Amino acid sequence: MIADALARIMAQRRYPELARRRGVEGRVRIAFHVDGTGRVGGFRVVRSADELLDDAAREAVERAAPLPPLGDVEVDVDFHLD
C-alpha cells in the first residue's frame, strides 16, 4: 500500500518555478498521518532539501489524498532538474 501511495504522491509533485530557476534540487523526507478515511495531516519535514521543495512535497501529499489508511508514514519526495 505504501508503494501505491508514494506513486500517487510522486504523480502530484510540482517543481516550484523559483526553485527551478535557482537550480535547487534535492530529496525531502516528509512525515504525515493518514487517517481511516484517507485524509492526510500532521505534516513534519524530517529532512529538508530547501524550503521551496519542502512546501512542494507537502502540497504533493495533499493533492494525492485521499490515500490508503496508512497511519503514520514517512516518505522521500525527490526533486531533480532534467
C-alpha positions as CSV (number, residue, x, y, z in Angstrom):
1,M,0.0,0.0,0.0
2,I,2.8,2.4,0.7
3,A,4.2,1.9,-2.8
4,D,0.9,2.9,-4.3
5,A,0.6,5.9,-2.0
6,L,4.1,7.0,-3.0
7,A,3.4,6.6,-6.7
8,R,0.3,8.8,-6.3
9,I,2.3,11.4,-4.3
10,M,5.1,11.5,-7.0
11,A,2.5,11.9,-9.7
12,Q,1.2,15.0,-7.9
13,R,4.6,16.6,-7.5
14,R,5.1,20.1,-8.9
15,Y,8.5,21.6,-9.2
16,P,8.4,25.2,-7.9
17,E,9.3,27.6,-10.7
18,L,11.5,29.6,-8.3
19,A,13.4,26.5,-7.3
20,R,13.8,25.5,-10.9
21,R,15.2,29.0,-11.8
22,R,17.6,28.8,-8.9
23,G,18.7,25.3,-9.8
24,V,17.6,23.9,-6.4
25,E,17.4,20.1,-6.3
26,G,17.1,17.5,-3.6
27,R,15.2,15.0,-1.6
28,V,12.6,15.9,1.1
29,R,11.8,13.3,3.7
30,I,8.3,14.2,5.0
31,A,6.3,12.6,7.7
32,F,2.5,12.7,8.0
33,H,-0.5,10.8,9.2
34,V,-3.2,9.2,7.0
35,D,-6.5,8.6,8.9
36,G,-9.0,5.9,8.3
37,T,-10.8,8.0,5.7
38,G,-7.7,8.7,3.7
39,R,-7.3,12.3,4.9
40,V,-3.7,13.5,5.5
41,G,-2.4,15.8,8.2
42,G,0.2,16.3,10.9
43,F,3.0,17.2,8.4
44,R,6.6,17.3,9.6
45,V,9.7,17.7,7.5
46,V,12.2,15.1,8.7
47,R,14.9,16.0,6.2
48,S,14.8,19.3,4.3
49,A,16.2,20.0,0.9
50,D,15.1,23.6,0.6
51,E,12.0,25.4,2.0
52,L,10.6,25.7,-1.5
53,L,10.9,21.9,-2.1
54,D,9.7,21.2,1.4
55,D,6.4,23.1,0.7
56,A,6.1,21.4,-2.7
57,A,6.4,17.9,-1.1
58,R,3.6,18.7,1.4
59,E,1.4,20.0,-1.4
60,A,2.0,16.9,-3.4
61,V,0.9,14.7,-0.5
62,E,-2.2,16.9,0.0
63,R,-3.1,16.7,-3.8
64,A,-2.6,12.9,-3.7
65,A,-5.3,12.4,-0.9
66,P,-7.3,10.5,-0.2
67,L,-4.6,7.9,0.4
68,P,-5.0,4.4,1.8
69,P,-5.3,4.5,5.7
70,L,-1.7,4.0,6.5
71,G,-1.4,5.7,9.9
72,D,1.9,7.4,10.5
73,V,4.1,7.5,7.4
74,E,7.5,8.9,6.2
75,V,8.3,9.1,2.5
76,D,11.0,10.6,0.4
77,V,10.0,13.1,-2.4
78,D,12.7,13.7,-4.9
79,F,13.1,16.9,-7.0
80,H,15.7,16.8,-9.8
81,L,16.1,19.0,-12.8
82,D,16.5,17.2,-16.1
